[in-house]
Amino acid sequence: MSNIYLIGFMGSGKTTVGQLLARRLNWTFVDTDARIETATGRTIPEIFAHMGESGFRRLEHEVLCTVTAATHQVVALGGGAPLRPDNWQMIRATGWTVYLSVPIDVLWHRLRSVRDRPLIAGYTGEALRRRIAELLEQREPVYRQADVTIPCDRHAPEVIVQMILQYLHRPSFGVVRDIEQW
């Protein structure tokens, strides 16, 4: 195994879980959104404002090309990164994928006061819930192709990390759609 890629919707805990997991494995932690901000000297909202979503996705792909060339990393991917087929191919070819699954209501609760996420900016209340549902409906078919799915609304980040580590060390390492079922 070269890398572990954490995928999921914004607010699913990829960064928090990723940092803890990397520490436990003594691997490097990479947040692709942070890498994009460092490379451009702009925040994600500024990039969206100046380049649009397509410009951001192009930068995201470039960063991912660099990230996938290294090994022994826990990588927190932006929520839309796996949707691009060539990104998904690179991710799958260079590591294992873990989908941090969170129900819409929990995402809504976590994101309702967030103002710096371009894809949900300007949405509040029920409109925000509908927007989250719309985006998740588009993304979840790809997310569900991950090697393992972990429901992250029922567990603390430390428990999620322990579940991932148990999964990695089990004798028959293969696809598990819901970690609580094995």
C-alpha positions in Angstrom: 0.0 0.0 0.0 1.5 3.3 -1.1 -1.0 5.9 0.3 -4.4 6.1 2.0 -6.9 8.5 0.5 -9.8 9.8 2.5 -12.8 10.8 0.4 -16.1 12.2 1.3 -18.3 15.3 1.4 -17.0 18.6 2.9 -17.5 18.4 6.7 -17.1 14.6 6.9 -13.9 14.9 8.9 -11.3 14.0 6.4 -8.7 16.4 7.7 -9.2 15.6 11.4 -9.2 11.8 10.8 -6.3 12.1 8.3 -4.1 14.0 10.7 -4.7 11.4 13.5 -4.2 8.5 11.1 -1.0 9.9 9.7 0.3 10.4 13.2 -0.5 6.8 14.2 1.1 5.4 11.0 4.1 7.8 11.2 3.2 8.9 7.6 3.0 12.3 6.0 -0.4 14.0 6.1 -1.5 15.9 3.0 -4.6 18.0 2.6 -5.0 18.7 -1.2 -7.0 21.9 -0.6 -4.2 23.2 1.7 -1.7 22.3 -1.0 -3.6 24.2 -3.6 -3.8 27.3 -1.4 -0.1 27.1 -0.7 0.8 26.7 -4.4 -1.4 29.6 -5.5 -1.1 31.9 -2.5 -4.9 32.2 -2.6 -7.7 30.7 -0.5 -10.2 28.3 -2.1 -12.9 30.9 -2.2 -10.5 33.3 -3.9 -9.6 30.7 -6.5 -13.3 30.0 -7.2 -13.9 33.7 -7.5 -11.0 34.3 -9.9 -10.9 31.0 -11.9 -14.3 29.4 -11.3 -14.9 25.8 -10.4 -13.2 24.5 -13.6 -10.0 26.5 -12.9 -10.0 25.1 -9.3 -10.5 21.5 -10.6 -7.6 22.0 -13.0 -5.4 23.1 -10.1 -6.7 20.2 -8.0 -5.7 17.7 -10.7 -2.2 19.2 -10.9 -1.7 18.9 -7.2 -3.0 15.4 -7.2 -0.5 14.4 -9.9 2.3 15.6 -7.6 0.8 14.0 -4.5 0.2 10.6 -6.1 3.9 10.4 -7.0 4.9 10.1 -3.4 4.2 7.3 -0.9 3.4 6.7 2.8 0.9 9.5 2.9 -2.6 9.9 4.3 -4.3 12.2 1.9 -7.5 14.2 2.6 -9.0 14.9 -0.8 -11.3 17.7 -1.7 -14.9 16.5 -1.9 -15.0 16.8 -5.7 -11.6 15.4 -6.5 -12.6 11.8 -7.0 -15.3 12.8 -9.5 -12.8 13.5 -12.3 -12.2 10.0 -13.9 -8.4 10.6 -14.3 -8.1 11.6 -10.7 -10.0 8.5 -9.6 -7.7 6.4 -11.7 -4.6 7.9 -10.1 -6.0 7.6 -6.6 -6.9 3.9 -7.1 -3.6 3.1 -8.7 -1.5 4.5 -5.8 -3.3 3.6 -2.7 -6.4 2.6 -0.7 -9.5 4.7 -0.5 -11.6 5.2 2.6 -15.0 6.9 2.3 -16.0 8.8 5.4 -19.8 8.7 5.1 -22.0 11.2 6.9 -25.8 11.5 6.6 -27.2 14.7 5.1 -28.7 15.9 8.4 -25.4 15.6 10.1 -23.6 17.4 7.3 -26.2 20.2 7.4 -25.6 20.6 11.1 -21.8 20.7 10.6 -21.9 23.1 7.7 -24.8 25.4 8.5 -22.6 28.1 9.9 -19.7 27.7 7.4 -19.3 30.6 5.0 -16.0 29.8 3.2 -17.1 26.8 1.1 -17.8 28.1 -2.4 -20.2 25.3 -3.5 -22.5 26.0 -0.6 -21.9 29.8 -0.1 -25.1 31.7 0.1 -27.3 28.8 1.1 -28.9 28.7 4.5 -31.6 26.7 6.3 -33.6 24.3 4.1 -31.9 25.6 0.9 -28.6 24.5 2.4 -29.9 21.0 3.2 -31.3 20.7 -0.4 -27.9 21.8 -1.8 -26.0 19.3 0.3 -28.4 16.6 -0.8 -28.0 17.6 -4.5 -24.2 17.5 -4.3 -24.1 14.3 -2.3 -26.4 12.6 -4.8 -23.9 13.5 -7.6 -20.9 12.4 -5.6 -21.9 9.4 -3.6 -21.9 6.9 -6.5 -18.1 7.5 -6.8 -17.6 7.7 -3.1 -19.3 4.3 -2.7 -16.6 2.8 -4.9 -14.0 3.2 -2.2 -12.2 0.2 -0.7 -14.0 0.8 2.6 -16.9 2.9 3.8 -17.0 4.2 7.4 -20.1 5.8 8.9 -18.6 8.9 10.6 -21.6 10.2 12.4 -21.5 7.6 15.1 -17.9 7.6 16.1 -15.2 9.9 17.4 -12.3 10.6 15.1 -10.0 8.4 17.3 -12.4 5.5 16.9 -12.6 6.0 13.2 -8.8 5.9 13.0 -8.8 2.6 15.0 -11.4 1.2 12.6 -9.2 2.1 9.6 -6.1 0.5 11.3 -8.0 -2.7 12.1 -9.2 -2.8 8.5 -5.7 -2.4 7.2 -4.4 -5.2 9.3 -7.1 -7.8 8.7 -6.1 -11.0 6.9 -8.3 -10.7 3.8 -7.7 -7.1 2.7 -10.5 -6.3 0.2 -13.4 -4.1 -0.4 -15.7 -3.6 2.5 -18.7 -1.4 1.8 -19.5 -0.7 5.4 -16.8 -1.3 8.0 -19.4 -2.1 10.7 -20.5 -5.1 8.7 -17.3 -7.1 9.0 
